[in-house]
Amino acid sequence: MRVAIVGAGPAGARLAHQLSKNGFEILLFDAREAWEKPCGGGVTSKALREFEFLRDGQTPKRMISSLRLITAQNRELTVAPRHDFAIYSRKELGRMMRQRAIDAGARLYCNRIEGAEFANGHWRIETAAGDFTADFLVGADGASSVTRRRVGVKFEPKDFAYALGWNVKTAESLSRVDVKYLDEFGGYLWLFPRTDHISYGIACGYQETTPARMKAELIDFIETQDCELASELKTASGNSTARASFYAAMIPSLDVSTWDQLRACDSKRTWALIGDAAGFVDPLTGEGIYYAIKSADLLAQAMINRVEDFDEMWRAEFGAEMRRAAQLQHRFYHGNFVGAPLTERMVQFAKRHRGVREVLRDLIAGDQGYVGLKTRLLQSAFSFT
Ligand SMILES: Cc1cc2nc3c(=O)[nH]c(=O)nc-3n(C[C@H](O)[C@H](O)[C@H](O)COP(=O)(O)OP(=O)(O)OC[C@H]3O[C@@H](n4cnc5c(N)ncnc54)[C@H](O)[C@@H]3O)c2cc1C
């Protein structure tokens, strides 16, 4: 079977690798060479444990030894991850994953897909460099996927978060990640160190506030870390400066009702969606790299056996968790507990209780799911350890 995969990010490159190894003919398309996609690049312990190539490969990555949580009222909690936690440059990660796909036999074309038509059981795929045909079409083309729209899967503005920030060149070698919660809107800002730069970013619900407000909030945080950089950003004529390159991007953050209706595969019209194109991102934390790779593995398994099982497979593997995260999202960011915002109380509790601290640490590192979270939190809070 000839499969056309649109997008060679973590989802598309991984699927190309898995299917090529199993004898499929793979045409992998990406509009760009490997690039620094707007992303924190955080790869959780869960991802490192499950995908050996992320853990053991030679691709440069920054290993993290502490996670600092900061509340809107500047309460701080620092925890050490129980297992490895890594930060990748997306350019380096993309380069490595594409090479693995090519080595397994996939053909990579650096072409934007302009259109795709399904007729007589085949797909005709249009690029500026000419047309291609395929038996099966996979959309792995990210949050703003054109393939998703072409196959008729609709997301609404409520299904997205919006993020912006700066990648800042640095010679510093930090091994600490910062996450700060915000009081005005539901979301957080971060500092993620990479091998040669720091990714500063802020994310919240799409259209929940203005980009100008988000920038101001992020610059205030940067000022607490690097005054010189903050004043450079405040006085810059454009968004970027010589050492700080600006980015802005959408992140899928599906609503509960969208999770309920979502179909990521049609075996009759022979298409499927994976990764961000399918909305497979944790609505609470924004983690998407793991789910991009995991959904690629599940689709490969389904295509080798029974492709119509794909929807059932991703739902069973992580769909229920994601739906639960979507349910918790509003309460987590806007909820109050005993007269204070939940995030403030959470950090206060965690400072006093080792058990709660451990739950929080595991949640950030991807080791604690949302289904069962309440029970574990309650058990930890009342264990008085
Ligand atoms: C600001 C920000 C911070 C984030 N931080 C983290 C984090 O720290 N950890 C984490 O796990 N996740 C994070 N995420 C989410 C993560 O970036 C995504 O979930 C992940 O990249 C999804 O992989 P993907 O392969 O599905 O899509 P992408 O990585 O977006 O890849 C899609 C590819 O498709 C290509 N493409 C698009 N349209 C076309 C077309 N028409 N023709 C050909 N090619 C096309 C693009 O060039 C791109 O290379 C973050 C996201 C954002 C926006």
The ligand as an ORCA input file, in Angstrom:
! r2SCAN-3c Opt
* xyz 0 1
  C       4.400     27.203     22.185
  C       4.235     25.704     22.299
  C       4.900     25.020     23.303
  C       4.793     23.624     23.381
  N       5.538     22.958     24.310
  C       5.504     21.614     24.362
  C       6.361     20.904     25.235
  O       7.173     21.475     25.955
  N       6.275     19.540     25.258
  C       5.390     18.859     24.463
  O       5.322     17.628     24.543
  N       4.595     19.520     23.590
  C       4.637     20.872     23.492
  N       3.871     21.534     22.567
  C       3.039     20.745     21.650
  C       3.930     20.128     20.535
  O       4.686     21.149     19.931
  C       3.059     19.437     19.483
  O       2.072     18.677     20.133
  C       3.865     18.517     18.568
  O       4.797     19.253     17.820
  C       2.918     17.790     17.613
  O       3.640     17.100     16.628
  P       3.005     16.876     15.194
  O       3.978     16.071     14.427
  O       1.616     16.420     15.317
  O       2.875     18.347     14.545
  P       4.019     19.418     14.223
  O       5.187     19.232     15.078
  O       3.324     20.740     14.212
  O       4.467     19.048     12.735
  C       3.622     19.304     11.640
  C       4.473     19.431     10.378
  O       3.580     19.566      9.257
  C       4.149     20.455      8.334
  N       3.046     20.969      7.495
  C       1.999     21.734      7.882
  N       1.193     21.974      6.830
  C       1.748     21.351      5.764
  C       1.379     21.222      4.376
  N       0.270     21.782      3.866
  N       2.186     20.510      3.547
  C       3.317     19.914      4.033
  N       3.706     20.002      5.330
  C       2.932     20.698      6.171
  C       4.823     21.518      9.197
  O       5.865     22.164      8.487
  C       5.353     20.673     10.377
  O       6.703     20.311     10.195
  C       3.954     22.924     22.468
  C       3.264     23.622     21.470
  C       3.407     25.001     21.369
  C       2.689     25.744     20.255
*
